Each structure stands twice: as structure tokens, then as C-alpha cells.
């Protein structure tokens, strides 16, 4: 026996199919980020520089997909892709001793001084380890950025001075699972030795983790006086006091050289890491 489909039944089937397609479209739209790109001028002359400001907005924010466990441990609620960039490293030493002791072997070939050089008269003939001279008469010292997952040993994602950094480069691109325990850390090299490692796994004023919209510490003299490194400015609002990043990102700032938050040199800009989850 044959059953004849009525026009009503056909319209009903078509209607259900249309609804399903509509639901799929909405679901897909929820997962596609939107954003905007701004530039601080309409005309850029040859030899000049402009500042680009980009924002990426996800339909679901960071708190919906990731938990921050005290003190600053990251713990995804869903399976995600994590991408990490090292934005800058301003761990420096002022040139105040005739050039001696300004690099990893204790002397500086650009202004020779007695030190632990390899020549018989202890004058440095090697330039490869000399720190980069900066406009503020300081030298960049090496830093190391590390990370750990599920309490594994620390793995290096960057090592070197600021000159070797490319803030656009993704130094870590990895799938992470719900429930993973993720930590980041950093340390600086000074006076022929690595200083203590500061990490998000331990409570310390030397590590600060901020998300979009967070205010920077009112007690930090450098931030309050707008003494900001250039590499950090694109990630702060125009007033320099509010974080302006994507809503699935964290900005990790680490102080490497000072231990006293009241010290003028405690600026939390020795190492800056941007962590993005997608």
C-alpha cells in the first residue's frame, strides 16, 4: 500500500530542515570571533612609525572556558588551543662601572675594564656576549621564559635579551585539555648566575597576571607615573592604567631583579608574556 505525502507534510519537513540549518548557523556564529583594527593616523610617512591597535572578541569570555586557581594557575574547563608570545624583556643593568661587569663574562669590550675575561690581561676581546646599549644608558641582560603543564618540569620557551625577541612570534602553540594545570615563569641572568625563578604556581608579588579590563596596581610607581616600556603600551588603554587585550587572553608580567615592591625599580616589566586561548 502506498502512502501519499500531503503538501502539509512536505512543508513541515522543509520547515524542520530550515530550523536545523538556522540552529547550526547560530552555533557556528557563536564560535567565530569578531574584532577590529585601529591605527593612530591616516597617513604614515616614509621612515615614521604608527601604532596599530587590534581587538579580538569571542562570544564566550575567558571565565567561561578557563579557571584561574590561586595564586595564578590556569586550568581550562574545555579543550582549547593555547598560543604564547613573549612581548618584551626589559631586564637591564645601568652602565656605571666603566664598562666592567656588563655582560655574562664580567667585562665589556666596548669599554674595556678589568674583569674575568679570557685574555692574559683580563681585557675582553669577545663581543658576542656584550649587552645591547639602550638609549637610557642601560644594557639588556638575558632572561628566560618557561612554562609547565600538569606539574611537569619547566620547559624554556624563550632565552636571551630583548634584541632577540619577536613579539609577533608564537613561541608555544599547543592543544590543552580540560583539567590541565598550566603555569608560566621567568628569571633573569645577572652577575654570572641565574636569579630566582618566579612563577604563577607560587604566591609572589613578582608575578602579576591580568585579563582584559583589569586595572594595573595603583601601588606600582612605574605604572602610575606612566613609565611604561614601549612593548607594553599596545596592550594598555590610552590612560596606561587599564589592560586592553582580547577577552580570551592573559597578560603575565614578571619582575626579575627586585624583591621589594616599594623599590623604584620594581616595575613588573622585566618580562611580559601574552597567553591566548582559542
C-alpha positions in Angstrom: 0.0 0.0 0.0 1.3 3.4 -0.9 1.1 6.4 1.4 0.7 9.7 -0.3 2.6 12.7 1.2 0.3 15.7 1.5 1.6 19.3 0.8 1.3 19.9 4.6 3.7 17.1 5.4 6.2 18.4 2.8 6.0 21.9 4.2 6.5 20.5 7.7 9.6 18.6 6.7 11.0 21.7 4.9 10.3 23.8 7.9 12.1 21.4 10.3 15.1 21.3 8.0 15.2 25.1 7.8 15.1 25.3 11.7 18.0 22.8 11.9 20.1 24.8 9.4 19.3 28.0 11.4 20.4 26.4 14.7 23.7 25.3 13.1 24.3 28.8 11.7 23.8 30.3 15.2 26.1 27.7 16.8 28.8 28.4 14.2 28.4 32.1 14.7 29.0 31.7 18.5 32.4 30.2 17.8 33.6 32.7 15.3 35.5 35.7 16.8 35.0 39.2 15.7 37.3 42.2 16.0 38.6 45.5 14.8 41.8 47.1 13.8 42.6 50.8 14.5 45.6 52.9 13.5 46.6 56.1 15.2 47.0 58.1 12.0 45.6 58.3 8.5 48.9 59.0 6.7 52.2 57.3 7.5 55.3 58.9 6.0 58.4 57.0 5.0 60.6 56.4 8.0 57.9 57.1 10.5 56.0 54.6 12.7 52.4 54.2 13.5 50.7 52.3 16.3 48.2 49.5 15.5 45.5 48.6 18.0 43.7 45.4 17.4 40.9 43.7 19.4 39.6 40.2 19.1 36.2 39.4 20.7 34.9 35.9 21.4 31.3 35.3 22.1 32.3 33.5 25.3 34.8 35.1 27.6 37.8 33.6 29.4 36.0 32.8 32.6 33.5 30.6 30.8 36.3 28.4 29.3 39.1 28.7 31.8 39.5 28.9 35.6 42.3 30.7 37.5 43.3 28.7 40.5 45.1 30.6 43.3 47.7 32.1 43.1 47.7 32.3 39.2 47.4 28.8 37.9 45.5 28.4 34.6 43.1 25.5 34.4 41.0 25.0 31.2 37.3 24.0 31.5 37.2 22.9 27.9 39.7 21.5 25.3 41.4 24.6 23.9 44.3 25.8 21.7 46.9 27.8 23.6 49.3 30.2 21.9 52.0 32.1 23.8 54.0 35.1 22.8 56.8 36.8 24.7 56.1 40.5 24.2 59.2 42.1 25.8 62.1 41.9 28.2 63.4 45.0 29.9 65.7 43.3 32.4 68.6 45.8 32.4 71.8 46.9 34.1 72.9 50.5 34.1 76.4 51.3 32.8 78.0 52.7 35.9 81.4 51.0 36.4 83.5 51.9 33.3 82.1 49.1 31.3 83.2 46.3 33.6 80.7 43.6 34.6 78.1 44.5 32.0 77.9 41.1 30.3 77.9 37.4 31.0 81.7 37.2 31.3 82.1 40.2 33.6 83.6 42.7 31.2 82.6 44.8 28.2 84.7 45.0 25.1 83.1 48.3 24.0 84.7 50.0 27.1 87.3 47.5 28.3 87.8 47.1 32.1 89.4 44.7 34.3 87.3 41.6 34.9 87.1 37.9 34.3 87.9 38.0 30.7 89.8 35.2 28.9 92.9 37.1 27.9 96.1 37.2 30.0 95.5 40.8 31.0 91.8 40.2 31.6 90.7 42.6 28.8 87.6 41.3 27.0 88.1 40.6 23.3 84.7 38.9 22.8 81.7 40.9 21.7 79.2 38.2 21.3 78.1 38.4 24.9 78.0 42.1 25.3 74.6 43.5 26.2 72.8 45.8 23.8 73.3 49.5 24.6 70.0 51.3 25.1 69.0 54.9 24.8 68.7 55.1 28.6 72.4 54.1 29.0 71.5 50.7 30.2 72.2 47.2 28.9 69.7 44.4 28.3 70.5 41.3 30.3 69.4 37.8 29.3 66.1 36.5 30.5 64.4 33.1 30.4 60.7 32.4 30.0 59.4 29.0 30.9 56.2 27.0 31.2 54.9 23.8 32.8 51.8 21.6 32.2 50.4 19.2 34.9 53.3 19.9 37.2 55.9 18.7 34.7 59.5 20.1 34.7 59.9 23.7 33.5 60.4 24.0 29.7 62.1 27.0 28.1 60.0 28.9 25.6 62.5 31.9 25.3 66.0 32.6 26.4 68.0 35.7 25.6 68.0 39.5 25.7 65.3 41.9 24.3 67.1 42.2 21.0 66.4 38.5 20.2 62.7 38.9 20.8 59.9 39.0 18.2 56.7 39.8 20.0 54.6 38.6 17.0 56.2 35.2 17.1 54.3 32.3 18.7 56.8 30.6 20.9 54.3 27.9 22.1 51.4 26.6 20.1 49.7 23.6 21.8 46.4 21.9 22.4 45.4 21.8 26.1 42.7 19.6 27.7 40.0 20.4 30.3 41.6 20.0 33.7 45.2 20.6 32.6 47.3 22.6 35.1 49.2 25.3 33.3 51.9 27.6 34.8 54.4 30.2 33.4 57.5 31.7 34.9 60.6 33.7 34.3 64.1 34.5 35.6 67.0 36.9 34.8 70.7 36.4 34.4 72.9 38.7 36.4 76.4 38.7 37.7 77.3 35.3 36.0 74.3 33.5 37.5 70.6 33.0 37.1 68.4 34.8 39.6 65.5 33.0 41.3 62.7 31.7 39.1 59.3 33.4 39.7 56.2 31.5 38.6 52.5 31.6 38.6 52.4 28.5 40.7 53.6 30.3 43.8 52.2 33.4 45.6 54.7 36.2 45.0 54.4 40.0 44.3 56.9 39.4 41.4 54.3 37.9 39.2 51.1 39.7 38.0 48.5 38.1 35.7 45.9 40.4 34.2 42.9 39.9 31.9 41.1 42.3 29.6 39.6 45.3 31.6 41.8 44.8 34.7 43.4 47.8 36.3 47.1 47.8 36.9 48.3 48.1 40.5 47.8 51.5 42.0 50.8 50.9 44.2 53.2 50.4 41.3 55.2 53.6 40.9 56.3 52.9 37.3 52.7 52.3 36.1 51.3 55.3 38.0 54.0 57.6 36.6 53.4 56.2 33.1 57.0 54.8 33.0 56.0 52.1 30.6 58.1 50.1 28.2 57.2 50.5 24.5 56.4 46.8 24.1 53.7 47.1 26.8 51.9 50.2 25.6 49.8 48.5 22.8 48.2 46.2 25.5 47.0 49.0 27.7 44.3 51.6 27.3 45.3 55.2 26.4 45.5 56.2 30.1 48.1 53.4 30.7 46.2 52.1 33.6 43.8 49.5 32.2 44.6 46.3 30.3 43.3 46.2 26.7 43.7 42.7 25.3 41.4 40.0 23.8 38.8 38.5 26.2 40.4 35.1 25.9 43.9 36.3 26.8 46.1 36.8 29.8 49.0 39.2 30.3 51.7 37.8 32.6 54.1 40.4 33.9 57.2 39.4 35.9 59.7 41.4 38.0 63.0 39.6 37.8 65.5 41.9 39.6 63.8 43.3 42.7 62.1 41.7 45.6 60.7 44.8 47.4 57.5 46.2 45.7 58.3 49.6 47.3 61.6 49.8 45.4 61.5 52.3 42.5 63.0 49.6 40.2 60.1 47.2 40.9 58.2 47.8 37.8 56.9 44.3 36.7 58.2 44.9 33.2 61.3 42.8 33.2 59.4 40.1 31.3 55.9 40.2 29.6 54.1 37.2 28.2 50.8 37.1 26.4 48.8 33.8 26.6 45.9 33.3 24.2 43.3 30.6 24.3 41.0 29.7 21.4 
